[in-house]
Amino acid sequence: MVITHGARTAALPPVALTIGNFDGVHRGHQVILDRLVREARSRQLSSCVLTFEPHPREVFAPHAAPTRLTNLREKFELLAAQGVERVHVLHFSRSFAALAAEAFVEKVLGDTLRARWILIGDDFRFGARRAGDIGLLRALGPRFGFEVEAMHTIEHAGSRVSSSVVRAALAAGDLRAAEDLLGRPYSISGRVEHGNKLGRELGYATANVQLKHNRPPLMGIYAVRVHVNGTPALPGVASLGVRPTVKSDGRAVLEVHLFDFDRDLYRHHMRVEFLRKIRDEAKFSDLDALKAQIARDCEEARNFFMEDRNG
């Protein structure tokens, strides 16, 4: 998959295009992307997703911005898995938000991307003061050489699929509901970096996974399945939170203890799938109490994998 930025992309082929943040790449997104890829092939165009970084609400209302389901790398990996050939990332800023709707069509959709077919939701708005809509796109299509198709609201099991519904399921600890909406277990990926080695001192060595999310959409202790460099999936238990029992700066930390595993994982890239919530994060009176609770967490996670295997 090709990833492009900026305005100098004229050497690349014209595209079939869809536009959006695609956070989580859930089942609704997957329907849109499947339609995009099939149409691009039939028209002999390159399938392309136009997305924005940062999220517009992170620019205008950072404290009210939604938690991200996926960081940028994770989003790229998921889009590539759907068969998308190109992702164009537009830097979102206040100056970009002030661009008139017609100028956005001319500069971005026409000059930069050379769009020939565009698939958008029927409620899509763009340009300064959100003045642009599907009607304007269709009116400008003949001038800039593209057709426009609208995609209506997508439902799964009778309900609308959206990133906000996935976030709500994760925040509530309902991982089965989140998995159903995503079509896969929810996961976070990152490079393993050095931590404070407390887990090793307590007898439960952990991999400290770098977090690049603005805020994680879930917190607590979980049974997890881990993928490292294409190796078979590894079972374990993970803590995602601010570690209230030990000294903490309030930043969320993802620590993973793998069962029956003693290889060095530093600097490796790890994908952590969250399968079952064991409990909320808690503060303990001392490290001995914390160690005892970790033992119970590990036992519960092992029991989960045993049930899943026999299930």
HELIX and SHEET records of a PDB file:
HELIX    1   1 ARG A   27  ARG A   43  1                                  17    
HELIX    2   2 PRO A   56  PHE A   60  1                                   5    
HELIX    3   3 LEU A   72  ALA A   81  1                                  10    
HELIX    4   4 ARG A   94  ALA A   97  1                                   4    
HELIX    5   5 ALA A  101  PHE A  104  1                                   4    
HELIX    6   6 VAL A  105  THR A  112  3                                   8    
HELIX    7   7 ALA A  128  ARG A  130  5                                   3    
HELIX    8   8 ILE A  134  PHE A  144  1                                  11    
HELIX    9   9 SER A  163  ALA A  171  1                                   9    
HELIX   10  10 LEU A  175  LEU A  182  1                                   8    
HELIX   11  11 LEU A  198  GLU A  201  1                                   4    
HELIX   12  12 LEU A  287  ASN A  310  1                                  24    
SHEET    1   A 6 VAL A   2  HIS A   5  0                                        
SHEET    2   A 6 ARG A  86  HIS A  91  1                                        
SHEET    3   A 6 SER A  46  GLU A  53  1                                        
SHEET    4   A 6 VAL A  15  ILE A  19  1                                        
SHEET    5   A 6 ALA A 115  GLY A 121  1                                        
SHEET    6   A 6 GLU A 147  MET A 151  1                                        
SHEET    1   B 2 GLU A 155  HIS A 156  0                                        
SHEET    2   B 2 SER A 159  ARG A 160 -1                                        
SHEET    1   C 7 SER A 187  GLU A 193  0                                        
SHEET    2   C 7 ALA A 207  VAL A 209 -1                                        
SHEET    3   C 7 VAL A 253  LEU A 258 -1                                        
SHEET    4   C 7 LEU A 234  GLY A 241 -1                                        
SHEET    5   C 7 GLY A 220  VAL A 228 -1                                        
SHEET    6   C 7 HIS A 269  ARG A 279 -1                                        
SHEET    7   C 7 SER A 187  GLU A 193 -1                                        
END                                                                             
